[in-house]
Amino acid sequence: MSENRIYAHSGKHADRSDWQLLSDHHDAVSALANARGVKIGLPLAASLAGALHDFGKNDPAFDQVLQGRDIRVDHSTAGGWLALKQAAPKDQPTAEAIAYTILGHHAGLPDKLNDQNSCMTARIETFNRTTNPIPQNLIAQEPPDFAPISHELFAKCAGPNPAFNLSLATRMVFSCLVDADFRDTESYYAKIDAYDRPRDWPSLPDLLPDLRERFDNHMNRLPDTGDVNPIRRHILHHVRAQASQRPGLFTLSVPTGGGKTLASMGFALDHAMAHGHRRIIYAIPYSSVTEQTAGTFRDLFGDVVLEHHAAIDANERDAGQREKLQLAMEDWAAPIVVTTNVQLFESLFSARPSRARKLHNIAGAVIILDEAQCLPRHLLLPTLRMIESLCTHYGCTVVLCTATQPAFDSRQLKEGGLALDDRELAPQPELLAQQLRRAHIRQGGEMSDQDLIDALAGTEQGFVIVNSRAHALELFKAAEQADIKGLVHLTTRQYPSDRRALIAEIREKLKSNQPCRLIATSLIEAGVDLDFPVGWRAEAGLDSCVQAAGRVNREGRRPLAGSILTVFSASDRPMPAAIKTLADAMRSTARRFDDLLNPAAMRDWFEHVYWQAGPKLLDAADIIGKLRVGRGGTDFAFRTIAEAYRMIDTTMVPVIIPGDAIAQREIDRLEVEAVSSGTLARALQHYTVQIPEKSREALRTNGKGDFAAQHLRGAQFFVLTDASLYRRDSGLWWEGADYIADSIW
């Protein structure tokens, strides 16, 4: 060390004139964390975490790390150990909350106790038993006043779930800390490199007058004639008229075709204006719909809209390396964020710094959960607790927006439901269901693939939706061999840019009365505004079937009597257990209700799916039970919960397809160090296909693809190198990667 000066980061000069002092880094991170904490009511807790987070860099051995020595120094445990050491017994829960964040600011939030050496208890005990390399005068410094910090944290615990609420407060402090740490480190190196990353976004409150004017102009240009448009306009006006209601939980129950996407955005704009919300987050179950909705909002509002889903994610293991500093995950500072449920909720339950970084910017948002019925059943209770805590303690308004309103009300979902009484935004949902009815659902019994092909051949325009990508591809290939005209295949095997183009082509065929026979997975059921005369849907949950029926006679231009969705049982296609449970419940409902589009039928179905399931099925991994507070302090299993909270069970990873000149240009730019990985990820997410992790490894092993620019980007951008494995009409074939590609088509 130079003149006993202690450094946080190394620079370029041998005389250390451009190295960052640890004291400067601590002061900067503490101030930045405090500023973020002010907005969520946790400034003192965030500030203390920032002041102690790199305390372990006082270890003289860390200076050797800065000089390039290949040694490991744990600099993240010492600050947590110090916080616990300095706290009185009554302040232990508060000190533990701070310690979780400090211990996790690189490796991720730890469990309090498990059988791994990475848990907080083991790390603190190990640190305490070793010879302490940190100067004693630093350890003996005046302890912080924990009382006001405890007051902050425990103010966030009010309500029936105090342990859950304290765990979320800890996550929020963690978010403030890691975002502040990333920002100061990034700023330091940007100064050395004379490069300033364009990170600043305009604030939503400053933009709202212009955004609302744009929205109003757009809505005024839409047609208001016919049967449907006046109803849509009435819904919009009724919903927006309630924007002054107190923030919190709302439902918006509007049947398919009623304009709920624009109505919910109109409410969000007006509600944010009335109550000072900091951003609007629009969360959608499917990435395909995310892309479409983001495009709609960008056309409306311009470049203030951030689209973010999990098509490509940052590589956490590279986060601490100098060349990876520009890979910092989106912090969601944009005024309007369009994302997926997976990205939103898995971030809220994540232990990883890069995903948790955005949490403090979720606070104070209007969050629209489109197609709320798609929230996964096995995670329902912890998800509802998160929604409730965000509204109660972090200034959020959450709108549960759907055509098939699920039974999340505490009056129905007795254990763990939400207080939704008198919080419906739509005018007379039961009447709307009658006014906007455009189709019938009928039972078709068992149908083979040949039966489905014959059914498609018997109509000029129609669709078939099945439950898996594999079935959709096989059915499409069989229909091709049968020489079915106007055949289109739509699946997540195709990359988003191709899917958007195919959807545009489908719309044009439907509009011009050309033959159009679509074979698809469920991706078209939510938010994809297609209008077919008839359709067929493989058995699934009633909510999915109702959504599929919304693609039949969507605009009401055809007679109701002939606009039919046929629900069928796929021969020789065993359903996954989760879908079978939902389909069995639908069959039970169908025995009691002739009309499955009747709202009473939907309530009956949800009674079987949710009300009678009980806590063991609605919190299958006992996530809520893994968050405890007692006399001995906290017992939060952050890392275990992060591993258990998976909205999609199978680990899916991205493969980039060099499908056109734009994609190839962005792939080539992976070799350009000055271009940030975040910028490239946003561009390339439009050319990615998500596949099982093992299948991607098989592609790599068999020479069909590999990680590009690994010397700069690490194992982040996997690019397909065998172009024959991808076709626009049927997407990526990854099964049997060791076969000769030409043989699969």
Secondary structure as UniProt FT lines:
FT   HELIX           2..4
FT   STRAND          7..9
FT   TURN            14..15
FT   TURN            17..18
FT   STRAND          20..21
FT   HELIX           22..38
FT   TURN            39..41
FT   HELIX           43..52
FT   TURN            53..54
FT   HELIX           55..58
FT   HELIX           60..66
FT   TURN            67..68
FT   HELIX           77..86
FT   HELIX           89..91
FT   HELIX           92..103
FT   TURN            104..107
FT   TURN            117..118
FT   HELIX           120..129
FT   HELIX           136..139
FT   HELIX           146..155
FT   TURN            156..157
FT   HELIX           162..193
FT   HELIX           204..221
FT   TURN            226..227
FT   HELIX           228..240
FT   TURN            241..244
FT   STRAND          249..253
FT   TURN            256..257
FT   HELIX           260..275
FT   STRAND          279..284
FT   HELIX           287..301
FT   TURN            303..304
FT   STRAND          305..308
FT   TURN            310..311
FT   HELIX           316..318
FT   TURN            319..320
FT   HELIX           322..327
FT   STRAND          336..340
FT   HELIX           341..348
FT   HELIX           353..356
FT   TURN            357..358
FT   HELIX           359..362
FT   TURN            363..364
FT   STRAND          365..370
FT   HELIX           372..374
FT   HELIX           377..379
FT   HELIX           380..393
FT   STRAND          397..402
FT   TURN            410..412
FT   TURN            414..416
FT   TURN            421..422
FT   HELIX           429..435
FT   STRAND          440..447
FT   HELIX           449..457
FT   STRAND          461..465
FT   HELIX           469..481
FT   TURN            482..483
FT   TURN            485..486
FT   STRAND          487..490
FT   TURN            492..493
FT   HELIX           496..511
FT   TURN            512..513
FT   STRAND          516..520
FT   HELIX           522..524
FT   STRAND          534..538
FT   HELIX           542..549
FT   TURN            550..551
FT   TURN            554..555
FT   HELIX           560..562
FT   STRAND          564..570
FT   TURN            571..572
FT   HELIX           577..592
FT   TURN            596..597
FT   HELIX           599..606
FT   HELIX           607..611
FT   TURN            612..613
FT   HELIX           615..618
FT   TURN            619..621
FT   HELIX           624..626
FT   STRAND          627..630
FT   TURN            631..632
FT   STRAND          633..637
FT   HELIX           638..644
FT   STRAND          652..656
FT   HELIX           661..668
FT   HELIX           669..671
FT   TURN            673..674
FT   HELIX           677..684
FT   HELIX           685..687
FT   STRAND          688..692
FT   HELIX           693..701
FT   TURN            702..703
FT   STRAND          705..707
FT   HELIX           710..713
FT   TURN            715..716
FT   STRAND          718..720
FT   HELIX           723..725
FT   STRAND          726..727
FT   TURN            728..730
FT   STRAND          731..732
FT   TURN            735..738
FT   HELIX           741..744
//
